[in-house]
């Protein structure tokens, strides 16, 4: 099993970043119904104003090959598009459990 952890830093005012983060979270949380290889996903929005990262997700898929299936699935691409204009940075770690 692979854990796919991604964190995002968004641009804009705190209010703008929060709204984009909430819309992104809702879209991501709907993905298990759309993507067969996506066993689970958890999405969190940062509540700590002293930190600069806005959103973190943890997705679980069976294999590293399934990370690519998930990443290129049209429903995931559409979810990612929600934050495309405000995404400042992205960091990712994939590891086997």
Biopython code that builds the backbone (N, CA, C, O; Angstrom):
import numpy as np
from Bio.PDB.StructureBuilder import StructureBuilder

atoms = [
    (1, "UNK", "N", (0.850, -1.167, 0.000)),
    (1, "UNK", "CA", (0.000, 0.000, 0.000)),
    (1, "UNK", "C", (0.905, 1.242, 0.000)),
    (1, "UNK", "O", (1.952, 1.265, 0.646)),
    (2, "UNK", "N", (0.473, 2.270, -0.740)),
    (2, "UNK", "CA", (1.221, 3.519, -0.854)),
    (2, "UNK", "C", (0.428, 4.652, -0.203)),
    (2, "UNK", "O", (-0.768, 4.819, -0.443)),
    (3, "UNK", "N", (1.121, 5.412, 0.617)),
    (3, "UNK", "CA", (0.573, 6.663, 1.153)),
    (3, "UNK", "C", (1.134, 7.791, 0.294)),
    (3, "UNK", "O", (2.347, 7.912, 0.119)),
    (4, "UNK", "N", (0.259, 8.590, -0.224)),
    (4, "UNK", "CA", (0.597, 9.728, -1.099)),
    (4, "UNK", "C", (0.215, 10.972, -0.304)),
    (4, "UNK", "O", (-0.968, 11.251, -0.111)),
    (5, "UNK", "N", (1.221, 11.722, 0.159)),
    (5, "UNK", "CA", (0.972, 12.898, 0.985)),
    (5, "UNK", "C", (1.426, 14.137, 0.225)),
    (5, "UNK", "O", (2.565, 14.220, -0.234)),
    (6, "UNK", "N", (0.515, 15.094, 0.101)),
    (6, "UNK", "CA", (0.803, 16.315, -0.652)),
    (6, "UNK", "C", (0.347, 17.510, 0.180)),
    (6, "UNK", "O", (-0.717, 17.483, 0.799)),
    (7, "UNK", "N", (1.163, 18.549, 0.183)),
    (7, "UNK", "CA", (0.787, 19.788, 0.857)),
    (7, "UNK", "C", (0.882, 20.940, -0.133)),
    (7, "UNK", "O", (1.731, 20.944, -1.024)),
    (8, "UNK", "N", (0.008, 21.902, 0.034)),
    (8, "UNK", "CA", (-0.094, 23.023, -0.886)),
    (8, "UNK", "C", (-0.026, 24.341, -0.142)),
    (8, "UNK", "O", (-0.597, 24.495, 0.938)),
    (9, "UNK", "N", (0.679, 25.283, -0.733)),
    (9, "UNK", "CA", (0.709, 26.661, -0.267)),
    (9, "UNK", "C", (-0.008, 27.477, -1.348)),
    (9, "UNK", "O", (0.328, 27.397, -2.529)),
    (10, "UNK", "N", (-0.997, 28.259, -0.923)),
    (10, "UNK", "CA", (-1.795, 29.046, -1.863)),
    (10, "UNK", "C", (-1.448, 30.523, -1.759)),
    (10, "UNK", "O", (-0.906, 30.981, -0.753)),
    (11, "UNK", "N", (-1.772, 31.266, -2.825)),
    (11, "UNK", "CA", (-1.551, 32.714, -2.864)),
    (11, "UNK", "C", (-2.869, 33.430, -2.591)),
    (11, "UNK", "O", (-3.949, 32.889, -2.833)),
    (12, "UNK", "N", (-2.760, 34.657, -2.084)),
    (12, "UNK", "CA", (-3.943, 35.487, -1.886)),
    (12, "UNK", "C", (-4.145, 35.839, -0.427)),
    (12, "UNK", "O", (-3.348, 35.475, 0.437)),
    (13, "UNK", "N", (-5.218, 36.549, -0.175)),
    (13, "UNK", "CA", (-5.561, 36.911, 1.197)),
    (13, "UNK", "C", (-5.954, 35.635, 1.956)),
    (13, "UNK", "O", (-6.265, 34.616, 1.339)),
    (14, "UNK", "N", (-5.939, 35.693, 3.277)),
    (14, "UNK", "CA", (-6.387, 34.518, 4.035)),
    (14, "UNK", "C", (-7.792, 34.059, 3.642)),
    (14, "UNK", "O", (-8.069, 32.861, 3.592)),
    (15, "UNK", "N", (-8.669, 35.013, 3.365)),
    (15, "UNK", "CA", (-10.041, 34.668, 2.982)),
    (15, "UNK", "C", (-10.080, 33.958, 1.628)),
    (15, "UNK", "O", (-10.796, 32.971, 1.460)),
    (16, "UNK", "N", (-9.317, 34.458, 0.676)),
    (16, "UNK", "CA", (-9.262, 33.843, -0.654)),
    (16, "UNK", "C", (-8.669, 32.442, -0.552)),
    (16, "UNK", "O", (-9.200, 31.494, -1.131)),
    (17, "UNK", "N", (-7.577, 32.315, 0.180)),
    (17, "UNK", "CA", (-6.931, 31.012, 0.333)),
    (17, "UNK", "C", (-7.876, 30.017, 1.008)),
    (17, "UNK", "O", (-7.943, 28.855, 0.606)),
    (18, "UNK", "N", (-8.596, 30.462, 2.022)),
    (18, "UNK", "CA", (-9.539, 29.584, 2.738)),
    (18, "UNK", "C", (-10.642, 29.110, 1.800)),
    (18, "UNK", "O", (-10.993, 27.930, 1.818)),
    (19, "UNK", "N", (-11.198, 30.002, 0.981)),
    (19, "UNK", "CA", (-12.285, 29.610, 0.080)),
    (19, "UNK", "C", (-11.802, 28.591, -0.959)),
    (19, "UNK", "O", (-12.471, 27.587, -1.202)),
    (20, "UNK", "N", (-10.653, 28.850, -1.563)),
    (20, "UNK", "CA", (-10.103, 27.891, -2.516)),
    (20, "UNK", "C", (-9.818, 26.558, -1.829)),
    (20, "UNK", "O", (-10.099, 25.497, -2.387)),
    (21, "UNK", "N", (-9.263, 26.608, -0.625)),
    (21, "UNK", "CA", (-8.950, 25.380, 0.112)),
    (21, "UNK", "C", (-10.220, 24.580, 0.395)),
    (21, "UNK", "O", (-10.215, 23.356, 0.264)),
    (22, "UNK", "N", (-11.292, 25.242, 0.776)),
    (22, "UNK", "CA", (-12.548, 24.546, 1.063)),
    (22, "UNK", "C", (-13.128, 23.906, -0.199)),
    (22, "UNK", "O", (-13.605, 22.772, -0.156)),
    (23, "UNK", "N", (-13.087, 24.628, -1.318)),
    (23, "UNK", "CA", (-13.593, 24.079, -2.579)),
    (23, "UNK", "C", (-12.751, 22.892, -3.035)),
    (23, "UNK", "O", (-13.287, 21.890, -3.508)),
    (24, "UNK", "N", (-11.434, 23.007, -2.892)),
    (24, "UNK", "CA", (-10.504, 21.940, -3.258)),
    (24, "UNK", "C", (-10.744, 20.708, -2.387)),
    (24, "UNK", "O", (-10.785, 19.584, -2.888)),
    (25, "UNK", "N", (-10.899, 20.924, -1.092)),
    (25, "UNK", "CA", (-11.150, 19.829, -0.154)),
    (25, "UNK", "C", (-12.412, 19.060, -0.534)),
    (25, "UNK", "O", (-12.407, 17.829, -0.563)),
    (26, "UNK", "N", (-13.480, 19.774, -0.822)),
    (26, "UNK", "CA", (-14.742, 19.117, -1.194)),
    (26, "UNK", "C", (-14.574, 18.274, -2.455)),
    (26, "UNK", "O", (-15.085, 17.157, -2.532)),
    (27, "UNK", "N", (-13.866, 18.805, -3.433)),
    (27, "UNK", "CA", (-13.656, 18.068, -4.686)),
    (27, "UNK", "C", (-12.791, 16.830, -4.450)),
    (27, "UNK", "O", (-13.078, 15.761, -4.989)),
    (28, "UNK", "N", (-11.746, 16.967, -3.657)),
    (28, "UNK", "CA", (-10.874, 15.824, -3.374)),
    (28, "UNK", "C", (-11.606, 14.734, -2.601)),
    (28, "UNK", "O", (-11.434, 13.549, -2.886)),
    (29, "UNK", "N", (-12.408, 15.120, -1.638)),
    (29, "UNK", "CA", (-13.113, 14.131, -0.824)),
    (29, "UNK", "C", (-14.155, 13.344, -1.610)),
    (29, "UNK", "O", (-14.598, 12.288, -1.159)),
    (30, "UNK", "N", (-14.549, 13.840, -2.773)),
    (30, "UNK", "CA", (-15.489, 13.119, -3.634)),
    (30, "UNK", "C", (-14.791, 12.096, -4.531)),
    (30, "UNK", "O", (-15.456, 11.264, -5.149)),
    (31, "UNK", "N", (-13.473, 12.147, -4.609)),
    (31, "UNK", "CA", (-12.740, 11.304, -5.554)),
    (31, "UNK", "C", (-12.827, 9.796, -5.324)),
    (31, "UNK", "O", (-12.821, 9.057, -6.309)),
    (32, "UNK", "N", (-12.907, 9.290, -4.097)),
    (32, "UNK", "CA", (-13.002, 7.828, -3.952)),
    (32, "UNK", "C", (-14.193, 7.210, -4.686)),
    (32, "UNK", "O", (-14.144, 6.044, -5.078)),
    (33, "UNK", "N", (-15.242, 7.976, -4.869)),
    (33, "UNK", "CA", (-16.409, 7.483, -5.628)),
    (33, "UNK", "C", (-16.128, 7.424, -7.128)),
    (33, "UNK", "O", (-16.805, 6.703, -7.861)),
    (34, "UNK", "N", (-15.137, 8.174, -7.579)),
    (34, "UNK", "CA", (-14.817, 8.289, -9.002)),
    (34, "UNK", "C", (-13.619, 7.453, -9.444)),
    (34, "UNK", "O", (-13.560, 7.012, -10.591)),
    (35, "UNK", "N", (-12.670, 7.234, -8.545)),
    (35, "UNK", "CA", (-11.391, 6.619, -8.909)),
    (35, "UNK", "C", (-11.248, 5.290, -8.171)),
    (35, "UNK", "O", (-11.081, 5.265, -6.952)),
    (36, "UNK", "N", (-11.313, 4.192, -8.914)),
    (36, "UNK", "CA", (-11.309, 2.858, -8.307)),
    (36, "UNK", "C", (-10.079, 2.574, -7.460)),
    (36, "UNK", "O", (-10.200, 1.945, -6.409)),
    (37, "UNK", "N", (-8.895, 3.019, -7.882)),
    (37, "UNK", "CA", (-7.666, 2.697, -7.145)),
    (37, "UNK", "C", (-7.492, 3.521, -5.875)),
    (37, "UNK", "O", (-6.627, 3.218, -5.053)),
    (38, "UNK", "N", (-8.296, 4.547, -5.710)),
    (38, "UNK", "CA", (-8.186, 5.419, -4.533)),
    (38, "UNK", "C", (-8.952, 4.782, -3.373)),
    (38, "UNK", "O", (-10.179, 4.855, -3.295)),
    (39, "UNK", "N", (-8.187, 4.154, -2.472)),
    (39, "UNK", "CA", (-8.806, 3.446, -1.351)),
    (39, "UNK", "C", (-9.327, 4.402, -0.290)),
    (39, "UNK", "O", (-10.364, 4.150, 0.325)),
    (40, "UNK", "N", (-8.600, 5.510, -0.074)),
    (40, "UNK", "CA", (-9.019, 6.481, 0.940)),
    (40, "UNK", "C", (-8.317, 7.803, 0.673)),
    (40, "UNK", "O", (-7.241, 7.843, 0.076)),
    (41, "UNK", "N", (-8.944, 8.882, 1.126)),
    (41, "UNK", "CA", (-8.312, 10.196, 1.067)),
    (41, "UNK", "C", (-8.762, 10.996, 2.280)),
    (41, "UNK", "O", (-9.929, 10.964, 2.672)),
    (42, "UNK", "N", (-7.825, 11.704, 2.854)),
    (42, "UNK", "CA", (-8.108, 12.620, 3.956)),
    (42, "UNK", "C", (-7.520, 13.969, 3.578)),
    (42, "UNK", "O", (-6.376, 14.050, 3.131)),
    (43, "UNK", "N", (-8.299, 15.027, 3.757)),
    (43, "UNK", "CA", (-7.859, 16.365, 3.375)),
    (43, "UNK", "C", (-8.038, 17.289, 4.568)),
    (43, "UNK", "O", (-9.101, 17.327, 5.188)),
    (44, "UNK", "N", (-6.975, 18.039, 4.882)),
    (44, "UNK", "CA", (-7.043, 18.976, 5.987)),
    (44, "UNK", "C", (-6.686, 20.378, 5.540)),
    (44, "UNK", "O", (-5.822, 20.576, 4.686)),
    (45, "UNK", "N", (-7.367, 21.348, 6.131)),
    (45, "UNK", "CA", (-7.082, 22.756, 5.898)),
    (45, "UNK", "C", (-6.401, 23.292, 7.151)),
    (45, "UNK", "O", (-6.907, 23.122, 8.260)),
    (46, "UNK", "N", (-5.262, 23.934, 6.973)),
    (46, "UNK", "CA", (-4.475, 24.428, 8.098)),
    (46, "UNK", "C", (-5.264, 25.434, 8.932)),
    (46, "UNK", "O", (-5.847, 26.378, 8.399)),
    (47, "UNK", "N", (-5.275, 25.221, 10.231)),
    (47, "UNK", "CA", (-5.942, 26.129, 11.171)),
    (47, "UNK", "C", (-4.952, 27.024, 11.899)),
    (47, "UNK", "O", (-5.362, 27.913, 12.646)),
    (48, "UNK", "N", (-3.658, 26.810, 11.698)),
    (48, "UNK", "CA", (-2.628, 27.534, 12.431)),
    (48, "UNK", "C", (-2.164, 28.744, 11.616)),
    (48, "UNK", "O", (-1.462, 28.567, 10.620)),
    (49, "UNK", "N", (-2.533, 29.963, 12.008)),
    (49, "UNK", "CA", (-2.149, 31.147, 11.233)),
    (49, "UNK", "C", (-0.651, 31.427, 11.242)),
    (49, "UNK", "O", (-0.173, 32.227, 10.437)),
    (50, "UNK", "N", (0.093, 30.790, 12.131)),
    (50, "UNK", "CA", (1.544, 30.989, 12.175)),
    (50, "UNK", "C", (2.266, 30.156, 11.116)),
    (50, "UNK", "O", (3.466, 30.334, 10.906)),
    (51, "UNK", "N", (1.558, 29.258, 10.455)),
    (51, "UNK", "CA", (2.150, 28.405, 9.425)),
    (51, "UNK", "C", (1.718, 28.874, 8.042)),
    (51, "UNK", "O", (0.667, 29.496, 7.888)),
    (52, "UNK", "N", (2.534, 28.574, 7.040)),
    (52, "UNK", "CA", (2.268, 29.122, 5.706)),
    (52, "UNK", "C", (1.674, 28.124, 4.710)),
    (52, "UNK", "O", (1.276, 28.527, 3.617)),
    (53, "UNK", "N", (1.602, 26.846, 5.053)),
    (53, "UNK", "CA", (0.994, 25.863, 4.149)),
    (53, "UNK", "C", (-0.498, 25.804, 4.429)),
    (53, "UNK", "O", (-0.926, 25.889, 5.580)),
    (54, "UNK", "N", (-1.286, 25.657, 3.372)),
    (54, "UNK", "CA", (-2.741, 25.784, 3.501)),
    (54, "UNK", "C", (-3.509, 24.470, 3.538)),
    (54, "UNK", "O", (-4.460, 24.329, 4.307)),
    (55, "UNK", "N", (-3.104, 23.510, 2.716)),
    (55, "UNK", "CA", (-3.874, 22.271, 2.552)),
    (55, "UNK", "C", (-2.914, 21.089, 2.562)),
    (55, "UNK", "O", (-1.805, 21.165, 2.032)),
    (56, "UNK", "N", (-3.360, 19.994, 3.177)),
    (56, "UNK", "CA", (-2.608, 18.747, 3.110)),
    (56, "UNK", "C", (-3.590, 17.624, 2.778)),
    (56, "UNK", "O", (-4.726, 17.611, 3.253)),
    (57, "UNK", "N", (-3.131, 16.686, 1.957)),
    (57, "UNK", "CA", (-3.949, 15.518, 1.683)),
    (57, "UNK", "C", (-3.113, 14.264, 1.864)),
    (57, "UNK", "O", (-1.913, 14.240, 1.589)),
    (58, "UNK", "N", (-3.780, 13.232, 2.331)),
    (58, "UNK", "CA", (-3.184, 11.909, 2.419)),
    (58, "UNK", "C", (-4.103, 10.966, 1.668)),
    (58, "UNK", "O", (-5.257, 10.768, 2.050)),
    (59, "UNK", "N", (-3.583, 10.386, 0.600)),
    (59, "UNK", "CA", (-4.344, 9.428, -0.204)),
    (59, "UNK", "C", (-3.693, 8.059, -0.066)),
    (59, "UNK", "O", (-2.476, 7.956, 0.088)),
    (60, "UNK", "N", (-4.498, 7.018, -0.120)),
    (60, "UNK", "CA", (-4.008, 5.654, -0.038)),
    (60, "UNK", "C", (-4.399, 4.913, -1.305)),
    (60, "UNK", "O", (-5.571, 4.864, -1.679)),
    (61, "UNK", "N", (-3.383, 4.331, -1.967)),
    (61, "UNK", "CA", (-3.592, 3.528, -3.167)),
    (61, "UNK", "C", (-2.781, 2.236, -3.025)),
    (61, "UNK", "O", (-1.846, 2.188, -2.226)),
    (62, "UNK", "N", (-3.125, 1.189, -3.786)),
    (62, "UNK", "CA", (-2.421, -0.080, -3.623)),
    (62, "UNK", "C", (-0.943, -0.073, -4.025)),
    (62, "UNK", "O", (-0.123, -0.668, -3.327)),
    (63, "UNK", "N", (-0.584, 0.585, -5.130)),
    (63, "UNK", "CA", (0.787, 0.504, -5.654)),
    (63, "UNK", "C", (1.258, 1.874, -6.140)),
    (63, "UNK", "O", (0.459, 2.796, -6.304)),
    (64, "UNK", "N", (2.574, 1.990, -6.370)),
    (64, "UNK", "CA", (3.108, 3.229, -6.942)),
    (64, "UNK", "C", (2.514, 3.495, -8.321)),
    (64, "UNK", "O", (2.276, 4.651, -8.672)),
    (65, "UNK", "N", (2.274, 2.463, -9.099)),
    (65, "UNK", "CA", (1.647, 2.647, -10.413)),
    (65, "UNK", "C", (0.266, 3.279, -10.270)),
    (65, "UNK", "O", (-0.168, 4.040, -11.134)),
    (66, "UNK", "N", (-0.419, 2.960, -9.177)),
    (66, "UNK", "CA", (-1.749, 3.532, -8.951)),
    (66, "UNK", "C", (-1.702, 5.012, -8.596)),
    (66, "UNK", "O", (-2.698, 5.716, -8.769)),
    (67, "UNK", "N", (-0.573, 5.495, -8.106)),
    (67, "UNK", "CA", (-0.424, 6.936, -7.881)),
    (67, "UNK", "C", (-0.585, 7.662, -9.214)),
    (67, "UNK", "O", (-1.252, 8.694, -9.284)),
    (68, "UNK", "N", (0.022, 7.127, -10.268)),
    (68, "UNK", "CA", (-0.100, 7.731, -11.600)),
    (68, "UNK", "C", (-1.529, 7.623, -12.128)),
    (68, "UNK", "O", (-2.026, 8.554, -12.761)),
    (69, "UNK", "N", (-2.186, 6.506, -11.874)),
    (69, "UNK", "CA", (-3.591, 6.348, -12.299)),
    (69, "UNK", "C", (-4.445, 7.414, -11.632)),
    (69, "UNK", "O", (-5.254, 8.075, -12.284)),
    (70, "UNK", "N", (-4.259, 7.574, -10.335)),
    (70, "UNK", "CA", (-4.987, 8.589, -9.561)),
    (70, "UNK", "C", (-4.678, 9.997, -10.079)),
    (70, "UNK", "O", (-5.588, 10.795, -10.305)),
    (71, "UNK", "N", (-3.397, 10.293, -10.264)),
    (71, "UNK", "CA", (-2.972, 11.646, -10.642)),
    (71, "UNK", "C", (-3.486, 12.069, -12.005)),
    (71, "UNK", "O", (-3.754, 13.250, -12.223)),
    (72, "UNK", "N", (-3.629, 11.131, -12.923)),
    (72, "UNK", "CA", (-4.044, 11.468, -14.289)),
    (72, "UNK", "C", (-5.530, 11.253, -14.548)),
    (72, "UNK", "O", (-6.019, 11.540, -15.640)),
    (73, "UNK", "N", (-6.241, 10.754, -13.561)),
    (73, "UNK", "CA", (-7.682, 10.530, -13.733)),
    (73, "UNK", "C", (-8.377, 11.881, -13.958)),
    (73, "UNK", "O", (-8.057, 12.854, -13.275)),
    (74, "UNK", "N", (-9.310, 11.951, -14.894)),
    (74, "UNK", "CA", (-9.982, 13.229, -15.185)),
    (74, "UNK", "C", (-10.634, 13.892, -13.963)),
    (74, "UNK", "O", (-10.652, 15.120, -13.873)),
    (75, "UNK", "N", (-11.159, 13.117, -13.040)),
    (75, "UNK", "CA", (-11.773, 13.714, -11.845)),
    (75, "UNK", "C", (-10.719, 14.368, -10.955)),
    (75, "UNK", "O", (-10.972, 15.415, -10.359)),
    (76, "UNK", "N", (-9.541, 13.756, -10.863)),
    (76, "UNK", "CA", (-8.456, 14.361, -10.085)),
    (76, "UNK", "C", (-7.926, 15.609, -10.780)),
    (76, "UNK", "O", (-7.658, 16.621, -10.133)),
    (77, "UNK", "N", (-7.777, 15.535, -12.087)),
    (77, "UNK", "CA", (-7.302, 16.692, -12.858)),
    (77, "UNK", "C", (-8.266, 17.868, -12.664)),
    (77, "UNK", "O", (-7.829, 19.008, -12.507)),
    (78, "UNK", "N", (-9.559, 17.595, -12.673)),
    (78, "UNK", "CA", (-10.555, 18.652, -12.468)),
    (78, "UNK", "C", (-10.451, 19.230, -11.059)),
    (78, "UNK", "O", (-10.566, 20.443, -10.881)),
    (79, "UNK", "N", (-10.234, 18.380, -10.060)),
    (79, "UNK", "CA", (-10.081, 18.870, -8.684)),
    (79, "UNK", "C", (-8.849, 19.755, -8.569)),
    (79, "UNK", "O", (-8.903, 20.815, -7.946)),
    (80, "UNK", "N", (-7.738, 19.327, -9.164)),
    (80, "UNK", "CA", (-6.501, 20.104, -9.109)),
    (80, "UNK", "C", (-6.655, 21.460, -9.793)),
    (80, "UNK", "O", (-6.024, 22.438, -9.393)),
    (81, "UNK", "N", (-7.488, 21.514, -10.816)),
    (81, "UNK", "CA", (-7.699, 22.767, -11.544)),
    (81, "UNK", "C", (-8.326, 23.841, -10.658)),
    (81, "UNK", "O", (-8.173, 25.032, -10.930)),
    (82, "UNK", "N", (-9.025, 23.436, -9.610)),
    (82, "UNK", "CA", (-9.678, 24.396, -8.718)),
    (82, "UNK", "C", (-8.667, 25.367, -8.120)),
    (82, "UNK", "O", (-8.961, 26.552, -7.961)),
    (83, "UNK", "N", (-7.475, 24.868, -7.787)),
    (83, "UNK", "CA", (-6.482, 25.738, -7.148)),
    (83, "UNK", "C", (-5.362, 26.165, -8.096)),
    (83, "UNK", "O", (-4.409, 26.815, -7.666)),
    (84, "UNK", "N", (-5.461, 25.817, -9.355)),
    (84, "UNK", "CA", (-4.337, 26.066, -10.273)),
    (84, "UNK", "C", (-3.928, 27.538, -10.339)),
    (84, "UNK", "O", (-2.738, 27.835, -10.441)),
    (85, "UNK", "N", (-4.871, 28.451, -10.284)),
    (85, "UNK", "CA", (-4.514, 29.872, -10.406)),
    (85, "UNK", "C", (-3.972, 30.473, -9.113)),
    (85, "UNK", "O", (-3.394, 31.560, -9.134)),
    (86, "UNK", "N", (-4.152, 29.772, -7.977)),
    (86, "UNK", "CA", (-3.668, 30.308, -6.704)),
    (86, "UNK", "C", (-2.592, 29.432, -6.057)),
    (86, "UNK", "O", (-2.117, 29.745, -4.965)),
    (87, "UNK", "N", (-2.211, 28.357, -6.711)),
    (87, "UNK", "CA", (-1.195, 27.459, -6.134)),
    (87, "UNK", "C", (0.179, 28.107, -6.217)),
    (87, "UNK", "O", (0.667, 28.416, -7.304)),
    (88, "UNK", "N", (0.795, 28.308, -5.060)),
    (88, "UNK", "CA", (2.142, 28.876, -5.000)),
    (88, "UNK", "C", (3.196, 27.778, -4.957)),
    (88, "UNK", "O", (4.202, 27.847, -5.663)),
    (89, "UNK", "N", (2.960, 26.756, -4.119)),
    (89, "UNK", "CA", (3.923, 25.675, -3.957)),
    (89, "UNK", "C", (3.191, 24.373, -3.674)),
    (89, "UNK", "O", (2.062, 24.344, -3.184)),
    (90, "UNK", "N", (3.903, 23.282, -4.015)),
    (90, "UNK", "CA", (3.391, 21.929, -3.751)),
    (90, "UNK", "C", (4.572, 21.086, -3.330)),
    (90, "UNK", "O", (5.657, 21.196, -3.902)),
    (91, "UNK", "N", (4.366, 20.237, -2.326)),
    (91, "UNK", "CA", (5.391, 19.277, -1.901)),
    (91, "UNK", "C", (4.701, 17.922, -1.745)),
    (91, "UNK", "O", (3.550, 17.845, -1.315)),
    (92, "UNK", "N", (5.422, 16.852, -2.103)),
    (92, "UNK", "CA", (4.826, 15.525, -2.105)),
    (92, "UNK", "C", (5.809, 14.487, -1.581)),
    (92, "UNK", "O", (7.013, 14.573, -1.823)),
    (93, "UNK", "N", (5.279, 13.511, -0.864)),
    (93, "UNK", "CA", (6.022, 12.328, -0.438)),
    (93, "UNK", "C", (5.130, 11.117, -0.671)),
    (93, "UNK", "O", (3.966, 11.107, -0.271)),
    (94, "UNK", "N", (5.686, 10.089, -1.324)),
    (94, "UNK", "CA", (5.001, 8.812, -1.519)),
    (94, "UNK", "C", (5.825, 7.745, -0.816)),
    (94, "UNK", "O", (7.030, 7.642, -1.044)),
    (95, "UNK", "N", (5.192, 6.956, 0.031)),
    (95, "UNK", "CA", (5.943, 5.909, 0.713)),
    (95, "UNK", "C", (5.091, 4.654, 0.858)),
    (95, "UNK", "O", (3.861, 4.708, 0.869)),
    (96, "UNK", "N", (5.786, 3.524, 0.968)),
    (96, "UNK", "CA", (5.114, 2.234, 1.108)),
    (96, "UNK", "C", (4.860, 1.946, 2.573)),
    (96, "UNK", "O", (5.706, 2.179, 3.436)),
    (97, "UNK", "N", (3.660, 1.428, 2.826)),
    (97, "UNK", "CA", (3.268, 1.060, 4.188)),
    (97, "UNK", "C", (3.296, -0.454, 4.298)),
    (97, "UNK", "O", (3.000, -1.002, 5.360)),
]
sb = StructureBuilder()
sb.init_structure("model")
sb.init_model(0)
sb.init_chain("A")
sb.init_seg("    ")
for serial, (resi, resn, name, xyz) in enumerate(atoms, 1):
    if name == "N":
        sb.init_residue(resn, " ", resi, " ")
    sb.init_atom(name, np.array(xyz, "f"), 0.0, 1.0, " ", f" {name:<3s}", serial, name[0])
structure = sb.get_structure()
